[in-house]
Amino acid sequence: MKNHVFKVGIIAVSLISLLGCSQGTDSATNTANSQGTIVTHEPQVKKSTSGICHERGSTYYDKTKNFQPYLSLDDCLNSGGRLPKK
C-alpha cells in the first residue's frame, strides 16, 4: 500500500511541476525532494512587469507577484531593469 501511495505522489508532483512550467512566468522554481514534497525556491532578484529589480529582503520583494526571476541584481539590470527609487 505504501509503495502505491508513493507512486501516486510522484505522479502528482510530476503533473504539478509540468502544469507550473506551462504557465509562462512562474513566481518560483518548484522541485520535489526525495520524499516527493514540493520545495519552493524563491529567486534572488525579481524584475516586476514595470521593469523594477527587487532583491531578496528589499521592501517590495515579497509583494512582487508577477515577475521575471534572476540569479543576481546585475543580471536583472543588464536585462533592462532598473533599481527601485526608494
Wavefront OBJ file of the C-alpha trace (Angstrom):
o trace
v 0.000 0.000 0.000
v 2.790 2.454 0.901
v 4.528 1.767 -2.433
v 1.296 2.563 -4.317
v 0.785 5.811 -2.374
v 4.401 6.805 -3.064
v 3.965 6.200 -6.827
v 0.753 8.233 -6.881
v 2.558 11.026 -5.006
v 5.412 11.056 -7.527
v 2.938 11.209 -10.417
v 1.060 14.064 -8.734
v 4.280 16.026 -8.142
v 5.303 15.479 -11.769
v 1.965 16.753 -13.044
v 2.055 19.788 -10.772
v 5.588 20.583 -11.976
v 4.545 20.278 -15.616
v 1.488 22.468 -15.124
v 3.534 25.102 -13.303
v 6.103 25.217 -16.133
v 3.459 25.652 -18.828
v 2.073 28.877 -17.352
v 4.865 31.163 -18.593
v 6.387 33.362 -15.898
v 6.420 31.392 -12.695
v 6.827 33.050 -9.316
v 9.237 30.399 -8.061
v 11.078 27.296 -9.091
v 9.419 24.160 -7.751
v 11.271 20.887 -7.243
v 10.444 17.656 -5.473
v 12.728 16.323 -2.775
v 13.340 12.591 -2.190
v 10.092 12.305 -0.196
v 8.032 13.751 -3.055
v 7.390 17.019 -1.182
v 7.377 20.157 -3.323
v 10.078 22.619 -2.295
v 9.846 26.231 -3.491
v 12.988 28.238 -4.188
v 12.453 31.972 -4.472
v 14.769 33.763 -6.916
v 17.474 36.151 -5.687
v 16.014 39.012 -7.734
v 12.538 39.640 -9.160
v 12.030 42.036 -12.085
v 8.469 43.325 -11.954
v 6.358 43.914 -15.042
v 7.211 47.617 -14.684
v 10.933 46.753 -15.004
v 11.994 47.302 -11.396
v 14.567 44.871 -9.945
v 13.748 43.814 -6.367
v 16.440 41.951 -4.393
v 15.515 39.363 -1.777
v 14.978 41.193 1.514
v 14.048 44.530 -0.081
v 10.810 46.383 0.708
v 8.735 45.159 -2.255
v 10.345 41.760 -2.911
v 7.612 39.752 -1.165
v 4.852 41.927 -2.638
v 6.058 41.400 -6.222
v 3.977 38.513 -7.598
v 4.186 38.898 -11.413
v 7.879 38.941 -12.295
v 10.823 37.558 -14.226
v 13.328 35.757 -11.939
v 17.074 36.500 -11.989
v 20.050 34.982 -10.191
v 21.690 38.342 -9.497
v 20.963 42.058 -9.439
v 23.472 42.588 -12.255
v 21.631 40.081 -14.465
v 18.364 41.915 -13.833
v 19.874 45.346 -14.540
v 21.606 44.055 -17.694
v 18.238 42.810 -18.967
v 16.923 46.373 -18.977
v 15.642 46.540 -15.415
v 16.250 49.407 -13.002
v 16.707 49.858 -9.269
v 13.750 50.988 -7.110
v 13.642 54.721 -6.365
v 13.353 54.048 -2.605
l 1 2 3 4 5 6 7 8 9 10 11 12 13 14 15 16 17 18 19 20 21 22 23 24 25 26 27 28 29 30 31 32 33 34 35 36 37 38 39 40 41 42 43 44 45 46 47 48 49 50 51 52 53 54 55 56 57 58 59 60 61 62 63 64 65 66 67 68 69 70 71 72 73 74 75 76 77 78 79 80 81 82 83 84 85 86
